[in-house]
């Protein structure tokens, strides 16, 4: 924006303040966020300060007075990390394929695949879980025995859920930079694939980290897939064919089944854990994003 | 030159398409057969069911009506705050304020829907202990929490739509002596209305598919048609979740598949509409912009 324009803009701003309803709307929107965080912190305080029935232990046995949510924390982290371990390389492979020669040659297929990925981000998770309960769970049951509700099934579906998000983030970060370098690199005899693997990817680790962090956040926050597929046993899983419970699924189960008392307190503690995780994810993403912008400008 | 692409890279997209195709075919195979009027209305005549003269026990109509009410109420609650905040962000906010509001919206957008549900649940527990001992989870509470969920979508899309407008438009309008308020309400918002509409449809899709929020804030399996703002209600996503765990016979299971397919179709349709609206909007704006520059 030229300097004189900016000065004119500033004068305009002084001339006319935002009208009342706009300021009110903005205030309301920000207030909602503050209220959300504040309310959950306040509700979780009794649980955090309580000397008996502390939520930070490894046993969940409500009838014996143990309300530990640590197994669920571990379940959430474990599930999100394993979904990431599966989904991240998969997403990276798809992006590399999508940006290099073969896909470039098939322009219409490439465009169709782009729309397909975009559509995948909008599949309702409840539909995904519903299909998996009746398709994947019986398969796992015959393969590994037990009920078929296990960490493995949830991991597979969760990686499918976070895949399109990660693909979109990586693609938007990498494609422009690849295209900017392309004329020079092609003149030097490099293929797009070589350029991508040897120059663009090592230089843009930030984009990859961004995609991974975003995927982790989404995987932690999802409720329906773990709730319907992971079996919900409140203990630490020892293998991928074991049942596990995540924080989000725990919250859904407790509000459905318990009435008041220490179980509720643990519920708010679980909510606070989840909220802190996702806020941390958001802050990390914001830290990563401006650095990326500077890079493109210079 | 032959590309040295390893086979693993070719396999990745194929695998994704194959997995999705298997899931979709499975859903279609089990759900498509149930698509008929009786999926919605059971054995009650449709007109009587729609006007609530006779309750529907073995159909999806109450759940569909519940979802419809929920989504409309959510948009009613979220539209003005979202639009206002978007306008402020695009037109008025200083860089510092913009980054603060942006942070708040990012946090809201990143918050898992179950936490929004927990917020609503906490609110009700709090109200019960203090002012309103009779307060209970209800349609209004669900819509309020869902409007938190879709607020960032509306804010960012209206902000982006306003920012995509060509600067010439503003300069011309100011040069004609209009005040900023007039420019925004008479020129910028009408010009950006398509982009804003795309955001609203996207918000609609998010509100229609979310399950975790309504699970904690008042959706139940058997409520009939939504009776009022302060009553419990049925909703399509909750009906799908409930069927997966609690179905009694093959008929109910088939209805669950029908519901899943219906919800999938609905959200895909909504998102495609939003996508094409947005694309058309951006293309028009950029075309206009480029033409202005060339002249």
Interface residues (C-beta under 8 A of the other chain):
Chain A: X5 X8 X12 X13 X15 X16 X17 X18 X19 X21 X22 X23 X24 X25 X26 X28 X29 X30 X32 X33 X34 X35 X36 X37 X39 X40 X43 X90 X93 X94 X96 X97 X98 X100 X101 X102 X113 X115 X116 X118 X119 X120 X122 X123 X124 X125 X126 X127 X128 X129 X130 X131 X132 X133 X134 X135 X160 X163 X191 X193 X194 X217 X220 X221 X222 X223 X224 X228 X248 X251 X252 X255 X256 X264 X267 X268 X271 X274 X275 X278 X279 X281 X282 X285 X286
Chain B: X1 X3 X4 X5 X8 X9 X10 X11 X12 X13 X15 X16 X17 X19 X20 X22 X23 X26 X27 X30 X80 X81 X82 X83 X84 X85 X87 X88 X89 X91 X92 X100 X101 X103 X104 X105 X106 X107 X108 X109 X110 X111 X112 X113 X114 X115 X116 X117 X118 X119 X121 X122 X123 X125 X126 X148 X151 X155 X171 X174 X179 X180 X181 X205 X209 X211 X212 X215 X216 X237 X240 X241 X243 X244 X245 X256 X257 X260 X263 X264 X267 X268 X271 X272 X275
